[in-house]
Amino acid sequence: EIEYSISVCYCGLSDWTMLFLVVFFQAEDGIRDLVRSRGLGDVYKRQGYNTAAFGKWHLAPDWEISSSGPFDHWPTGVGFEKFYGFLGGETDQFEPTLYEGTTPVLRPAGPDYHLSEDLATQAVRWLRLQHAVTPDKPFFLYFAPGATHAPHQAPAAWIEPYRGKVDAGCESIPDAILARPKGQGVFSPHAPL
């Protein structure tokens, strides 16, 4: 049972985001822990959490993004016990450059591969394993799908249902969204946007 969760929508884990999360969740020595730590994963790990990061990691400087390291600013270098994802701000959603820890890995084989599904599958697999082995141990899972960042590449099956929906222009979308609730009497037929 998860006691609480939080969703933070940011491009990456900045120092301010980390500070917010530590203060929000760690009433006891949270800020002092962050100052002494290597990063957010380290703070949670030292508090007894299992830690994992999946997806986009945009915090390693360009000169550290190679298989030869250094790995100081990679997720495993800042305290995350598990990392599966990509470095930098963007990657191809169909043929991503992936890492497991600090080791480059190929994407799973298959014609219908998409990074978002792969990341979710890996995260759920990790959660199930973590819970099976240590069901009472808390966890911190950082999940940053690449689909919310450039390049915006959705699978054809996700695009097809929406083909033509905005051909009339973006200005028509609010009217289309409100048409159904207005027709059901949820909103007055004359309710303004």
N, C-alpha and C positions, 0 to 999 in steps of 0.2 A: 504494500500500500504506500503510495507516495503522499507524504504529508503536505507538501507544497511544491509548487513549481513556478517558474517565472520565465517569461519569454521577452527577450530584449532584441529589438530589431536595429542592428547597427551593421555597418560595412565590415567592421572587425572589432576585436576586443581591444579597445583603447585602454590606457591607464585609468581614465575616468570611469569607463564601464566596469573595469575590474574593481575599482574602489567602491562603486555603487553596489555591486553584487556582494562584495565582502562585508560591507557595512550592513546591508539588508539581511544577510543570512548569518553572519557571525557576530553576535552581540559581544562575545567574550574575546577581547584582544584582537578583533578583526583588523583594524587599521595597523596596529603594531605588527601583526602577522604578515600583512601585505608588504610592509616596508622591509621586513627581513627575508621575504620570500624571493623566489626566482620568477614568480608569476601566479596567476589565479589557480592553475592546476596544482601548484605546489602548496598554496594556502589550504585548499580543500584536502589534499592528500595528507598533510600534517594534522588535519582535524579528524582523520580517520575515514575519509571518503575514498571510494574508488573513483578514478577520474579518466575521462576519455574525451577526445576531440575528433569530430567527424566533419569533413567538408573543407571549406575555404579557410586557409590560414594566411593572413595578410600582414603578419607582424615580423616576419624574418626579413632582414635587410637583403637587398639584391645580392650582395657579395657573400651571403651565407646560403644562398639557394643553389646547392649542388650536392651531388652524392658524396663529395669529399669533405663536406662541412665547412666551417664549424657548425655545430647544431645547437648552439646556445639559445637561439630564439625560435627554434622549432617547437612544436607542442611538447615533445618529449624532453626538450631542454628546459622548459618552464614548468615542469611538474606533472604533465599529463602522462599517465601510465600507458595509454593507448592512443594512437593517431592513425586515422585512415582518411586520406583526402589529398588536397593539392595545395601548393604554395603559391603565393601571389594573389592578385586580385581577380583573375579570370582564367578559365580553361575551357576547352571544347567539351561540350556536354555529352557528345557521342564518342569521342576519342580523347579522354582526359589524360593528363600527365599525373599519375597517382603515386602516392607513397603510403607504405605500411610502416609506421615508425619513421625511420630515416632511409628505408630501402625502397627504391623505385619498384613498382609492380605494374603488371599489365592489367587492364580492365578485364572483368570476367568475359569470356567468349559468348557470343550470341548476336543475332541480327537485330534484336529489339532492345539493345542496351541503351540506358539513359542514366547519367550520373546521379540524378536525384533519387531514383529508385535504388541504385546501388548503395548510396550513402545511408538511406533509410534501412535497407536490409542489413548492412553492416552494423549500424547502431542498435537495431533491435536484437541482432545476434549477440552483440556484446552485453546488452542489458539482460537478456535471458541467461547468459552464462554467469554474469555477475550475481544475479539473483539466485540461480541454482546453487552456486558454490557458497555464497555468503548472503543469505536472504535478509539478514538483519542489518547489513552494512549499508550506510547511505552512499549515494553516488552523485557525482556531478558530471553531466554530459553536455558538452558544448557541441551544438549542431548548427552548421552554417552551409546550407545548400548553395551550390554554384548557380542554380537557375535564377536566383534573384539578382544576379549581377551579369554584366556583359560577358560573353555573348549570350543573348536571349535565344536559346534553341530548345524548342519543345518538340516532343515526339509528334509525328503526323496524326496519330490517333487523338491527341489532345487538342490539336489545332482544328481539325476537321469540323467538329460540332459548332465552332464559332465562325467558320468561314461565311463572310457576307454580313455578319452581325453589325459591323461598324462601317459598312460601305456608305451609309448616309452621313458619316462624319461623327466625330466624338461628341458633338453638341447634342446629338439625338439620344445618347445613352441615358442621361437622367430621366428623360420622358419615358423611355422604354422601361426603365426599372420601376418607375412609379405607376405605370399603367395598370399592372396587375393589382397592387394593393388598393388603388383607387377604384378599380372595378369590383373588388370584393367588399368595398365599404370601409376599409381600414382607415383610409384617408378620404377627406372630402374631395369630390371631383374637381374642385376649384383650388385645392391646396397648391400654393406656390412652391417652387424648388428652393 
